[in-house]
Amino acid sequence: MKDMAAHLEKLRTEAEECELISKLATNAIKKELFAKLAAHHRNLADEVERAMKQSRPEV
């Protein structure tokens, strides 16, 4: 579970970095590309988070 948490944190960080690059980009193509990458990383992070919740043992 710790490995999944580490990957989740990495994906969230990557999403934030891509979003920042997108906001600072002056080139429209670069801006759009990094916005898409940010969204993709957020989606992946959401999937990892759902998987972590599903893999928790029932109490």
PDB file of N, CA, C and O in Angstrom:
ATOM      1  N   MET A   1       0.821  -1.192   0.000  1.00  0.00           N
ATOM      2  CA  MET A   1       0.000   0.000   0.000  1.00  0.00           C
ATOM      3  C   MET A   1       0.866   1.258   0.000  1.00  0.00           C
ATOM      4  O   MET A   1       0.482   2.284  -0.562  1.00  0.00           O
ATOM      5  N   LYS A   2       2.040   1.170   0.637  1.00  0.00           N
ATOM      6  CA  LYS A   2       2.932   2.326   0.672  1.00  0.00           C
ATOM      7  C   LYS A   2       3.416   2.691  -0.722  1.00  0.00           C
ATOM      8  O   LYS A   2       3.581   3.868  -1.043  1.00  0.00           O
ATOM      9  N   ASP A   3       3.644   1.666  -1.555  1.00  0.00           N
ATOM     10  CA  ASP A   3       4.091   1.945  -2.921  1.00  0.00           C
ATOM     11  C   ASP A   3       3.004   2.667  -3.707  1.00  0.00           C
ATOM     12  O   ASP A   3       3.299   3.552  -4.510  1.00  0.00           O
ATOM     13  N   MET A   4       1.751   2.291  -3.480  1.00  0.00           N
ATOM     14  CA  MET A   4       0.649   2.965  -4.168  1.00  0.00           C
ATOM     15  C   MET A   4       0.516   4.405  -3.681  1.00  0.00           C
ATOM     16  O   MET A   4       0.235   5.306  -4.473  1.00  0.00           O
ATOM     17  N   ALA A   5       0.713   4.623  -2.398  1.00  0.00           N
ATOM     18  CA  ALA A   5       0.646   5.981  -1.849  1.00  0.00           C
ATOM     19  C   ALA A   5       1.764   6.841  -2.423  1.00  0.00           C
ATOM     20  O   ALA A   5       1.562   8.022  -2.706  1.00  0.00           O
ATOM     21  N   ALA A   6       2.935   6.255  -2.592  1.00  0.00           N
ATOM     22  CA  ALA A   6       4.057   6.990  -3.175  1.00  0.00           C
ATOM     23  C   ALA A   6       3.765   7.354  -4.626  1.00  0.00           C
ATOM     24  O   ALA A   6       4.058   8.467  -5.062  1.00  0.00           O
ATOM     25  N   HIS A   7       3.193   6.421  -5.367  1.00  0.00           N
ATOM     26  CA  HIS A   7       2.834   6.693  -6.763  1.00  0.00           C
ATOM     27  C   HIS A   7       1.734   7.754  -6.842  1.00  0.00           C
ATOM     28  O   HIS A   7       1.752   8.612  -7.725  1.00  0.00           O
ATOM     29  N   LEU A   8       0.794   7.690  -5.930  1.00  0.00           N
ATOM     30  CA  LEU A   8      -0.277   8.675  -5.896  1.00  0.00           C
ATOM     31  C   LEU A   8       0.302  10.072  -5.688  1.00  0.00           C
ATOM     32  O   LEU A   8      -0.068  11.014  -6.389  1.00  0.00           O
ATOM     33  N   GLU A   9       1.197  10.198  -4.736  1.00  0.00           N
ATOM     34  CA  GLU A   9       1.830  11.490  -4.460  1.00  0.00           C
ATOM     35  C   GLU A   9       2.619  11.981  -5.667  1.00  0.00           C
ATOM     36  O   GLU A   9       2.580  13.165  -6.002  1.00  0.00           O
ATOM     37  N   LYS A  10       3.330  11.074  -6.315  1.00  0.00           N
ATOM     38  CA  LYS A  10       4.116  11.440  -7.499  1.00  0.00           C
ATOM     39  C   LYS A  10       3.201  11.931  -8.624  1.00  0.00           C
ATOM     40  O   LYS A  10       3.509  12.926  -9.280  1.00  0.00           O
ATOM     41  N   LEU A  11       2.093  11.249  -8.849  1.00  0.00           N
ATOM     42  CA  LEU A  11       1.155  11.656  -9.894  1.00  0.00           C
ATOM     43  C   LEU A  11       0.543  13.022  -9.595  1.00  0.00           C
ATOM     44  O   LEU A  11       0.394  13.848 -10.496  1.00  0.00           O
ATOM     45  N   ARG A  12       0.192  13.258  -8.345  1.00  0.00           N
ATOM     46  CA  ARG A  12      -0.376  14.559  -7.969  1.00  0.00           C
ATOM     47  C   ARG A  12       0.655  15.677  -8.177  1.00  0.00           C
ATOM     48  O   ARG A  12       0.316  16.761  -8.652  1.00  0.00           O
ATOM     49  N   THR A  13       1.908  15.406  -7.819  1.00  0.00           N
ATOM     50  CA  THR A  13       2.977  16.384  -8.014  1.00  0.00           C
ATOM     51  C   THR A  13       3.194  16.662  -9.494  1.00  0.00           C
ATOM     52  O   THR A  13       3.343  17.814  -9.901  1.00  0.00           O
ATOM     53  N   GLU A  14       3.210  15.600 -10.298  1.00  0.00           N
ATOM     54  CA  GLU A  14       3.379  15.760 -11.747  1.00  0.00           C
ATOM     55  C   GLU A  14       2.240  16.590 -12.331  1.00  0.00           C
ATOM     56  O   GLU A  14       2.469  17.433 -13.198  1.00  0.00           O
ATOM     57  N   ALA A  15       1.030  16.359 -11.868  1.00  0.00           N
ATOM     58  CA  ALA A  15      -0.123  17.121 -12.356  1.00  0.00           C
ATOM     59  C   ALA A  15       0.038  18.601 -12.032  1.00  0.00           C
ATOM     60  O   ALA A  15      -0.227  19.460 -12.873  1.00  0.00           O
ATOM     61  N   GLU A  16       0.472  18.893 -10.814  1.00  0.00           N
ATOM     62  CA  GLU A  16       0.676  20.286 -10.416  1.00  0.00           C
ATOM     63  C   GLU A  16       1.765  20.947 -11.251  1.00  0.00           C
ATOM     64  O   GLU A  16       1.618  22.095 -11.672  1.00  0.00           O
ATOM     65  N   GLU A  17       2.860  20.225 -11.490  1.00  0.00           N
ATOM     66  CA  GLU A  17       3.957  20.775 -12.280  1.00  0.00           C
ATOM     67  C   GLU A  17       3.530  21.024 -13.725  1.00  0.00           C
ATOM     68  O   GLU A  17       3.871  22.054 -14.306  1.00  0.00           O
ATOM     69  N   CYS A  18       2.795  20.093 -14.298  1.00  0.00           N
ATOM     70  CA  CYS A  18       2.316  20.260 -15.674  1.00  0.00           C
ATOM     71  C   CYS A  18       1.352  21.438 -15.769  1.00  0.00           C
ATOM     72  O   CYS A  18       1.384  22.199 -16.736  1.00  0.00           O
ATOM     73  N   GLU A  19       0.503  21.583 -14.766  1.00  0.00           N
ATOM     74  CA  GLU A  19      -0.438  22.698 -14.766  1.00  0.00           C
ATOM     75  C   GLU A  19       0.303  24.033 -14.686  1.00  0.00           C
ATOM     76  O   GLU A  19      -0.065  24.992 -15.365  1.00  0.00           O
ATOM     77  N   LEU A  20       1.332  24.095 -13.866  1.00  0.00           N
ATOM     78  CA  LEU A  20       2.127  25.315 -13.752  1.00  0.00           C
ATOM     79  C   LEU A  20       2.822  25.646 -15.070  1.00  0.00           C
ATOM     80  O   LEU A  20       2.817  26.796 -15.509  1.00  0.00           O
ATOM     81  N   ILE A  21       3.416  24.638 -15.693  1.00  0.00           N
ATOM     82  CA  ILE A  21       4.073  24.842 -16.989  1.00  0.00           C
ATOM     83  C   ILE A  21       3.061  25.337 -18.008  1.00  0.00           C
ATOM     84  O   ILE A  21       3.352  26.241 -18.791  1.00  0.00           O
ATOM     85  N   SER A  22       1.882  24.751 -17.997  1.00  0.00           N
ATOM     86  CA  SER A  22       0.832  25.162 -18.926  1.00  0.00           C
ATOM     87  C   SER A  22       0.456  26.629 -18.721  1.00  0.00           C
ATOM     88  O   SER A  22       0.301  27.379 -19.685  1.00  0.00           O
ATOM     89  N   LYS A  23       0.314  27.025 -17.475  1.00  0.00           N
ATOM     90  CA  LYS A  23      -0.070  28.405 -17.176  1.00  0.00           C
ATOM     91  C   LYS A  23       1.013  29.402 -17.568  1.00  0.00           C
ATOM     92  O   LYS A  23       0.712  30.527 -17.966  1.00  0.00           O
ATOM     93  N   LEU A  24       2.274  28.989 -17.457  1.00  0.00           N
ATOM     94  CA  LEU A  24       3.385  29.897 -17.747  1.00  0.00           C
ATOM     95  C   LEU A  24       3.813  29.881 -19.209  1.00  0.00           C
ATOM     96  O   LEU A  24       4.554  30.760 -19.650  1.00  0.00           O
ATOM     97  N   ALA A  25       3.355  28.897 -19.952  1.00  0.00           N
ATOM     98  CA  ALA A  25       3.775  28.756 -21.354  1.00  0.00           C
ATOM     99  C   ALA A  25       3.238  29.905 -22.200  1.00  0.00           C
ATOM    100  O   ALA A  25       2.103  30.352 -22.036  1.00  0.00           O
ATOM    101  N   THR A  26       4.090  30.365 -23.108  1.00  0.00           N
ATOM    102  CA  THR A  26       3.669  31.419 -24.036  1.00  0.00           C
ATOM    103  C   THR A  26       3.248  30.820 -25.369  1.00  0.00           C
ATOM    104  O   THR A  26       2.496  31.435 -26.125  1.00  0.00           O
ATOM    105  N   ASN A  27       3.728  29.636 -25.649  1.00  0.00           N
ATOM    106  CA  ASN A  27       3.396  28.926 -26.883  1.00  0.00           C
ATOM    107  C   ASN A  27       2.062  28.195 -26.679  1.00  0.00           C
ATOM    108  O   ASN A  27       1.912  27.429 -25.727  1.00  0.00           O
ATOM    109  N   ALA A  28       1.113  28.433 -27.561  1.00  0.00           N
ATOM    110  CA  ALA A  28      -0.226  27.841 -27.420  1.00  0.00           C
ATOM    111  C   ALA A  28      -0.192  26.317 -27.456  1.00  0.00           C
ATOM    112  O   ALA A  28      -0.930  25.664 -26.719  1.00  0.00           O
ATOM    113  N   ILE A  29       0.651  25.753 -28.300  1.00  0.00           N
ATOM    114  CA  ILE A  29       0.737  24.289 -28.400  1.00  0.00           C
ATOM    115  C   ILE A  29       1.276  23.708 -27.099  1.00  0.00           C
ATOM    116  O   ILE A  29       0.756  22.711 -26.597  1.00  0.00           O
ATOM    117  N   LYS A  30       2.318  24.331 -26.555  1.00  0.00           N
ATOM    118  CA  LYS A  30       2.905  23.868 -25.292  1.00  0.00           C
ATOM    119  C   LYS A  30       1.891  24.023 -24.156  1.00  0.00           C
ATOM    120  O   LYS A  30       1.771  23.142 -23.303  1.00  0.00           O
ATOM    121  N   LYS A  31       1.173  25.126 -24.146  1.00  0.00           N
ATOM    122  CA  LYS A  31       0.156  25.381 -23.121  1.00  0.00           C
ATOM    123  C   LYS A  31      -0.909  24.280 -23.141  1.00  0.00           C
ATOM    124  O   LYS A  31      -1.273  23.739 -22.097  1.00  0.00           O
ATOM    125  N   GLU A  32      -1.400  23.958 -24.331  1.00  0.00           N
ATOM    126  CA  GLU A  32      -2.431  22.926 -24.483  1.00  0.00           C
ATOM    127  C   GLU A  32      -1.895  21.547 -24.112  1.00  0.00           C
ATOM    128  O   GLU A  32      -2.575  20.776 -23.433  1.00  0.00           O
ATOM    129  N   LEU A  33      -0.689  21.238 -24.552  1.00  0.00           N
ATOM    130  CA  LEU A  33      -0.087  19.940 -24.263  1.00  0.00           C
ATOM    131  C   LEU A  33       0.044  19.716 -22.763  1.00  0.00           C
ATOM    132  O   LEU A  33      -0.349  18.667 -22.254  1.00  0.00           O
ATOM    133  N   PHE A  34       0.591  20.693 -22.058  1.00  0.00           N
ATOM    134  CA  PHE A  34       0.801  20.512 -20.627  1.00  0.00           C
ATOM    135  C   PHE A  34      -0.506  20.550 -19.839  1.00  0.00           C
ATOM    136  O   PHE A  34      -0.592  19.952 -18.767  1.00  0.00           O
ATOM    137  N   ALA A  35      -1.511  21.233 -20.344  1.00  0.00           N
ATOM    138  CA  ALA A  35      -2.836  21.187 -19.711  1.00  0.00           C
ATOM    139  C   ALA A  35      -3.414  19.778 -19.836  1.00  0.00           C
ATOM    140  O   ALA A  35      -4.000  19.258 -18.887  1.00  0.00           O
ATOM    141  N   LYS A  36      -3.246  19.163 -21.006  1.00  0.00           N
ATOM    142  CA  LYS A  36      -3.715  17.783 -21.208  1.00  0.00           C
ATOM    143  C   LYS A  36      -2.945  16.814 -20.320  1.00  0.00           C
ATOM    144  O   LYS A  36      -3.528  15.900 -19.737  1.00  0.00           O
ATOM    145  N   LEU A  37      -1.628  17.017 -20.218  1.00  0.00           N
ATOM    146  CA  LEU A  37      -0.821  16.146 -19.359  1.00  0.00           C
ATOM    147  C   LEU A  37      -1.242  16.282 -17.897  1.00  0.00           C
ATOM    148  O   LEU A  37      -1.308  15.285 -17.177  1.00  0.00           O
ATOM    149  N   ALA A  38      -1.526  17.497 -17.459  1.00  0.00           N
ATOM    150  CA  ALA A  38      -1.976  17.711 -16.083  1.00  0.00           C
ATOM    151  C   ALA A  38      -3.282  16.963 -15.830  1.00  0.00           C
ATOM    152  O   ALA A  38      -3.436  16.299 -14.805  1.00  0.00           O
ATOM    153  N   ALA A  39      -4.213  17.072 -16.762  1.00  0.00           N
ATOM    154  CA  ALA A  39      -5.495  16.375 -16.622  1.00  0.00           C
ATOM    155  C   ALA A  39      -5.293  14.861 -16.603  1.00  0.00           C
ATOM    156  O   ALA A  39      -5.937  14.152 -15.830  1.00  0.00           O
ATOM    157  N   HIS A  40      -4.407  14.380 -17.449  1.00  0.00           N
ATOM    158  CA  HIS A  40      -4.132  12.942 -17.516  1.00  0.00           C
ATOM    159  C   HIS A  40      -3.540  12.446 -16.191  1.00  0.00           C
ATOM    160  O   HIS A  40      -3.950  11.407 -15.674  1.00  0.00           O
ATOM    161  N   HIS A  41      -2.581  13.190 -15.651  1.00  0.00           N
ATOM    162  CA  HIS A  41      -1.980  12.798 -14.373  1.00  0.00           C
ATOM    163  C   HIS A  41      -3.014  12.830 -13.245  1.00  0.00           C
ATOM    164  O   HIS A  41      -2.994  11.971 -12.363  1.00  0.00           O
ATOM    165  N   ARG A  42      -3.911  13.812 -13.269  1.00  0.00           N
ATOM    166  CA  ARG A  42      -4.964  13.855 -12.244  1.00  0.00           C
ATOM    167  C   ARG A  42      -5.892  12.649 -12.368  1.00  0.00           C
ATOM    168  O   ARG A  42      -6.293  12.069 -11.359  1.00  0.00           O
ATOM    169  N   ASN A  43      -6.233  12.269 -13.597  1.00  0.00           N
ATOM    170  CA  ASN A  43      -7.084  11.091 -13.805  1.00  0.00           C
ATOM    171  C   ASN A  43      -6.402   9.825 -13.304  1.00  0.00           C
ATOM    172  O   ASN A  43      -7.032   8.986 -12.661  1.00  0.00           O
ATOM    173  N   LEU A  44      -5.122   9.692 -13.599  1.00  0.00           N
ATOM    174  CA  LEU A  44      -4.377   8.524 -13.125  1.00  0.00           C
ATOM    175  C   LEU A  44      -4.321   8.505 -11.597  1.00  0.00           C
ATOM    176  O   LEU A  44      -4.479   7.452 -10.979  1.00  0.00           O
ATOM    177  N   ALA A  45      -4.097   9.661 -10.999  1.00  0.00           N
ATOM    178  CA  ALA A  45      -4.057   9.745  -9.537  1.00  0.00           C
ATOM    179  C   ALA A  45      -5.406   9.347  -8.943  1.00  0.00           C
ATOM    180  O   ALA A  45      -5.459   8.647  -7.931  1.00  0.00           O
ATOM    181  N   ASP A  46      -6.480   9.786  -9.563  1.00  0.00           N
ATOM    182  CA  ASP A  46      -7.821   9.409  -9.090  1.00  0.00           C
ATOM    183  C   ASP A  46      -8.029   7.901  -9.171  1.00  0.00           C
ATOM    184  O   ASP A  46      -8.625   7.307  -8.273  1.00  0.00           O
ATOM    185  N   GLU A  47      -7.541   7.282 -10.242  1.00  0.00           N
ATOM    186  CA  GLU A  47      -7.659   5.824 -10.391  1.00  0.00           C
ATOM    187  C   GLU A  47      -6.863   5.097  -9.313  1.00  0.00           C
ATOM    188  O   GLU A  47      -7.338   4.113  -8.744  1.00  0.00           O
ATOM    189  N   VAL A  48      -5.660   5.577  -9.033  1.00  0.00           N
ATOM    190  CA  VAL A  48      -4.835   4.961  -7.987  1.00  0.00           C
ATOM    191  C   VAL A  48      -5.534   5.106  -6.642  1.00  0.00           C
ATOM    192  O   VAL A  48      -5.569   4.162  -5.852  1.00  0.00           O
ATOM    193  N   GLU A  49      -6.087   6.277  -6.382  1.00  0.00           N
ATOM    194  CA  GLU A  49      -6.788   6.506  -5.122  1.00  0.00           C
ATOM    195  C   GLU A  49      -7.995   5.571  -4.975  1.00  0.00           C
ATOM    196  O   GLU A  49      -8.224   5.015  -3.901  1.00  0.00           O
ATOM    197  N   ARG A  50      -8.757   5.402  -6.048  1.00  0.00           N
ATOM    198  CA  ARG A  50      -9.899   4.464  -6.014  1.00  0.00           C
ATOM    199  C   ARG A  50      -9.418   3.034  -5.754  1.00  0.00           C
ATOM    200  O   ARG A  50     -10.027   2.300  -4.976  1.00  0.00           O
ATOM    201  N   ALA A  51      -8.331   2.647  -6.406  1.00  0.00           N
ATOM    202  CA  ALA A  51      -7.793   1.299  -6.215  1.00  0.00           C
ATOM    203  C   ALA A  51      -7.341   1.099  -4.774  1.00  0.00           C
ATOM    204  O   ALA A  51      -7.526   0.025  -4.201  1.00  0.00           O
ATOM    205  N   MET A  52      -6.752   2.131  -4.196  1.00  0.00           N
ATOM    206  CA  MET A  52      -6.312   2.033  -2.801  1.00  0.00           C
ATOM    207  C   MET A  52      -7.510   1.850  -1.872  1.00  0.00           C
ATOM    208  O   MET A  52      -7.455   1.056  -0.933  1.00  0.00           O
ATOM    209  N   LYS A  53      -8.583   2.579  -2.130  1.00  0.00           N
ATOM    210  CA  LYS A  53      -9.781   2.466  -1.292  1.00  0.00           C
ATOM    211  C   LYS A  53     -10.414   1.084  -1.420  1.00  0.00           C
ATOM    212  O   LYS A  53     -10.891   0.520  -0.435  1.00  0.00           O
ATOM    213  N   GLN A  54     -10.416   0.538  -2.641  1.00  0.00           N
ATOM    214  CA  GLN A  54     -11.009  -0.779  -2.869  1.00  0.00           C
ATOM    215  C   GLN A  54     -10.174  -1.900  -2.265  1.00  0.00           C
ATOM    216  O   GLN A  54     -10.712  -2.941  -1.887  1.00  0.00           O
ATOM    217  N   SER A  55      -8.872  -1.698  -2.173  1.00  0.00           N
ATOM    218  CA  SER A  55      -8.005  -2.767  -1.677  1.00  0.00           C
ATOM    219  C   SER A  55      -7.885  -2.772  -0.158  1.00  0.00           C
ATOM    220  O   SER A  55      -7.265  -3.669   0.415  1.00  0.00           O
ATOM    221  N   ARG A  56      -8.478  -1.768   0.500  1.00  0.00           N
ATOM    222  CA  ARG A  56      -8.459  -1.757   1.965  1.00  0.00           C
ATOM    223  C   ARG A  56      -9.340  -2.875   2.481  1.00  0.00           C
ATOM    224  O   ARG A  56     -10.443  -3.087   1.976  1.00  0.00           O
ATOM    225  N   PRO A  57      -8.861  -3.588   3.480  1.00  0.00           N
ATOM    226  CA  PRO A  57      -9.697  -4.663   4.041  1.00  0.00           C
ATOM    227  C   PRO A  57     -10.901  -4.081   4.774  1.00  0.00           C
ATOM    228  O   PRO A  57     -10.814  -3.025   5.400  1.00  0.00           O
ATOM    229  N   GLU A  58     -12.008  -4.780   4.686  1.00  0.00           N
ATOM    230  CA  GLU A  58     -13.228  -4.364   5.382  1.00  0.00           C
ATOM    231  C   GLU A  58     -13.028  -4.528   6.876  1.00  0.00           C
ATOM    232  O   GLU A  58     -12.441  -5.512   7.327  1.00  0.00           O
ATOM    233  N   VAL A  59     -13.514  -3.570   7.640  1.00  0.00           N
ATOM    234  CA  VAL A  59     -13.353  -3.616   9.101  1.00  0.00           C
ATOM    235  C   VAL A  59     -14.605  -4.114   9.750  1.00  0.00           C
ATOM    236  O   VAL A  59     -14.664  -4.222  10.974  1.00  0.00           O
TER     237      VAL A  59
END
